[in-house]
Amino acid sequence: MPKLSLPNFIKAKRKQLNLTQPELALKAGVGLRFIRELEQGKASLRMDKVNEVLKLFGHELGPLPLDRSEK
């Protein structure tokens, strides 16, 4: 599976489970606005809330090595 950005990962997983944004927000215990901003790639989001959403998909935030070939 190719590497996806966080917004694309969340959106793909949500669609894979046939969830709407409001349904995902409810299941994760976060607001709809947060889900929309997350999927739109807002640069500053609370990590604890991001992890609440990722937990539904069996994931959590973590450090990744930088790919120095991408510019």
MARBA-3410 file (N, C-alpha, C, O; in Angstrom, 1 decimal):
71
0.9,-1.2,0.0,0.0,0.0,0.0,0.9,1.2,0.0,1.8,1.4,0.8 ~ 0.7,2.2,-0.9,1.5,3.4,-1.0,1.2,4.2,0.3,0.2,4.2,0.9 ~ 2.2,5.0,0.6,2.1,6.0,1.7,1.0,7.0,1.4,1.1,7.6,0.3 ~ 0.1,7.2,2.4,-0.9,8.2,2.2,-0.6,9.3,3.2,-0.1,9.1,4.3 ~ -1.0,10.5,2.9,-1.0,11.6,3.8,-2.0,11.3,4.9,-3.0,10.6,4.6
-1.9,11.9,6.0,-2.9,11.7,7.1,-4.3,12.1,6.6,-5.3,11.3,6.8 ~ -4.6,13.2,5.9,-5.9,13.5,5.5,-6.5,12.4,4.5,-7.6,12.0,4.6 ~ -5.6,12.0,3.6,-6.0,11.0,2.6,-6.3,9.6,3.3,-7.2,8.9,2.9 ~ -5.5,9.3,4.3,-5.6,8.0,5.0,-7.0,8.0,5.7,-7.7,7.1,5.6 ~ -7.3,9.1,6.4,-8.5,9.2,7.2,-9.7,9.1,6.3,-10.7,8.4,6.5
-9.7,9.8,5.2,-10.8,9.9,4.2,-11.0,8.5,3.6,-12.1,8.0,3.5 ~ -9.9,7.8,3.2,-9.9,6.5,2.6,-10.5,5.5,3.6,-11.4,4.7,3.2 ~ -10.1,5.5,4.8,-10.6,4.6,5.8,-12.0,4.8,6.1,-12.8,3.9,6.3 ~ -12.4,6.1,6.2,-13.8,6.4,6.4,-14.7,5.9,5.3,-15.8,5.3,5.6 ~ -14.3,6.1,4.1,-15.1,5.6,2.9,-15.1,4.1,2.9,-16.1,3.5,2.5
-14.0,3.5,3.2,-13.9,2.0,3.2,-14.9,1.4,4.2,-15.5,0.4,3.9 ~ -15.2,2.1,5.3,-16.2,1.7,6.3,-17.6,2.2,6.0,-18.5,2.1,6.8 ~ -17.7,2.9,4.9,-19.0,3.5,4.5,-19.6,4.4,5.6,-20.7,4.4,5.9 ~ -18.7,5.3,6.1,-19.1,6.2,7.1,-19.1,7.6,6.5,-18.3,8.0,5.7 ~ -20.1,8.4,7.0,-20.1,9.8,6.6,-19.2,10.6,7.6,-18.8,10.0,8.6
-18.9,11.8,7.3,-18.1,12.6,8.2,-18.8,12.7,9.6,-18.2,12.6,10.6 ~ -20.2,13.0,9.6,-20.9,13.1,10.9,-20.8,11.8,11.6,-20.7,11.8,12.9 ~ -20.9,10.7,11.0,-20.9,9.4,11.6,-19.5,9.1,12.2,-19.4,8.6,13.4 ~ -18.5,9.4,11.5,-17.1,9.3,12.0,-16.9,10.2,13.2,-16.3,9.7,14.2 ~ -17.3,11.4,13.1,-17.2,12.3,14.3,-17.9,11.7,15.5,-17.3,11.8,16.6
-19.1,11.2,15.4,-19.8,10.7,16.5,-19.1,9.4,17.1,-19.0,9.3,18.3 ~ -18.6,8.5,16.2,-18.0,7.3,16.7,-16.6,7.7,17.4,-16.3,7.0,18.4 ~ -15.9,8.7,16.9,-14.6,9.1,17.5,-14.8,10.0,18.7,-13.8,10.2,19.4 ~ -16.0,10.5,18.9,-16.2,11.5,20.0,-15.5,12.8,19.8,-15.1,13.5,20.7 ~ -15.5,13.2,18.5,-15.0,14.5,18.2,-16.0,15.3,17.4,-17.0,14.7,17.0
-15.8,16.6,17.2,-16.8,17.4,16.4,-16.7,17.2,14.9,-15.6,16.8,14.4 ~ -17.8,17.4,14.2,-17.8,17.4,12.8,-16.8,18.3,12.2,-16.1,18.0,11.2 ~ -16.7,19.5,12.7,-15.7,20.5,12.2,-14.3,19.9,12.3,-13.5,20.1,11.4 ~ -14.0,19.2,13.4,-12.6,18.6,13.5,-12.4,17.6,12.4,-11.3,17.6,11.8 ~ -13.4,16.7,12.1,-13.2,15.8,11.0,-13.0,16.5,9.7,-12.1,16.1,8.9
-13.8,17.5,9.4,-13.6,18.2,8.1,-12.2,18.8,8.0,-11.6,18.8,7.0 ~ -11.8,19.5,9.1,-10.4,20.1,9.1,-9.4,19.0,9.0,-8.4,19.3,8.3 ~ -9.5,17.9,9.6,-8.6,16.8,9.5,-8.5,16.3,8.1,-7.4,16.1,7.5 ~ -9.6,16.1,7.4,-9.6,15.6,6.0,-9.1,16.7,5.1,-8.7,16.3,3.9 ~ -9.2,17.9,5.4,-8.7,19.0,4.6,-7.3,19.3,4.8,-6.7,20.1,4.1
-6.6,18.6,5.7,-5.2,18.8,6.0,-4.8,20.0,6.8,-3.7,20.6,6.6 ~ -5.7,20.5,7.7,-5.3,21.6,8.5,-4.0,21.3,9.2,-3.8,20.3,9.7 ~ -3.1,22.3,9.2,-1.8,22.1,9.7,-1.7,22.0,11.2,-0.8,21.3,11.8 ~ -2.6,22.6,12.0,-2.6,22.5,13.4,-3.8,21.9,14.0,-4.9,22.5,14.0 ~ -3.7,20.7,14.4,-4.8,19.9,15.0,-4.3,19.3,16.3,-3.1,19.0,16.4
-5.1,19.1,17.3,-4.8,18.4,18.5,-4.5,17.0,18.3,-5.3,16.2,17.7 ~ -3.3,16.6,18.7,-2.8,15.2,18.5,-3.7,14.2,19.2,-4.0,13.1,18.7 ~ -4.2,14.5,20.4,-5.1,13.6,21.1,-6.4,13.3,20.4,-6.8,12.2,20.4 ~ -6.9,14.3,19.7,-8.1,14.1,19.0,-7.8,13.4,17.7,-8.6,12.5,17.3 ~ -6.7,13.6,17.0,-6.3,12.9,15.9,-6.2,11.4,16.2,-6.6,10.5,15.5
-5.6,11.1,17.4,-5.4,9.7,17.8,-6.8,9.1,18.1,-6.9,7.9,18.0 ~ -7.8,9.8,18.6,-9.1,9.3,18.9,-9.7,8.8,17.5,-10.3,7.7,17.5 ~ -9.5,9.5,16.5,-10.0,9.1,15.2,-9.2,7.9,14.7,-9.8,6.9,14.2 ~ -7.9,8.0,14.7,-7.1,6.9,14.2,-7.3,5.6,15.0,-7.2,4.5,14.4 ~ -7.6,5.7,16.3,-7.9,4.5,17.1,-9.0,3.7,16.5,-8.9,2.4,16.6
-10.0,4.3,15.9,-11.1,3.5,15.2,-10.6,2.7,14.1,-11.2,1.7,13.8 ~ -9.4,3.0,13.5,-8.9,2.3,12.4,-7.7,1.4,12.8,-7.0,0.9,12.0 ~ -7.5,1.3,14.2,-6.3,0.5,14.6,-5.0,1.1,14.4,-4.0,0.4,14.3 ~ -4.9,2.5,14.4,-3.7,3.2,14.2,-3.5,4.3,15.3,-4.4,4.6,16.0 ~ -2.3,4.8,15.3,-2.0,6.0,16.1,-0.9,6.8,15.5,-0.2,6.3,14.6
-0.8,8.1,15.9,0.3,8.9,15.3,1.6,8.4,15.8,1.8,7.9,16.9 ~ 2.6,8.6,14.9,4.0,8.2,15.3,5.0,8.9,14.4,4.6,9.4,13.3 ~ 6.2,8.9,14.8,7.3,9.5,14.0,7.6,8.7,12.8,7.6,7.5,12.8 ~ 7.8,9.4,11.7,8.2,8.7,10.4,9.5,9.3,10.0,9.7,10.5,10.1 ~ 10.4,8.6,9.4,11.6,9.2,8.8,11.3,10.1,7.6,10.4,9.8,6.9
12.0,11.1,7.5,11.8,12.0,6.3,12.3,11.4,5.1,13.4,10.7,5.1 ~ 11.6,11.5,4.0,12.1,11.0,2.7,12.8,12.2,2.1,12.2,13.1,1.5 ~ 14.1,12.2,2.2,14.9,13.3,1.7,14.9,13.5,0.2,15.3,14.5,-0.3 ~ 14.4,12.4,-0.6,14.3,12.5,-2.0,13.2,13.4,-2.5,13.1,13.8,-3.6 ~ 12.1,13.6,-1.6,11.0,14.4,-1.9,11.3,15.8,-1.7,11.7,16.2,-0.6
11.0,16.7,-2.6,11.2,18.1,-2.5,10.0,18.9,-2.9,10.0,20.1,-2.9
END
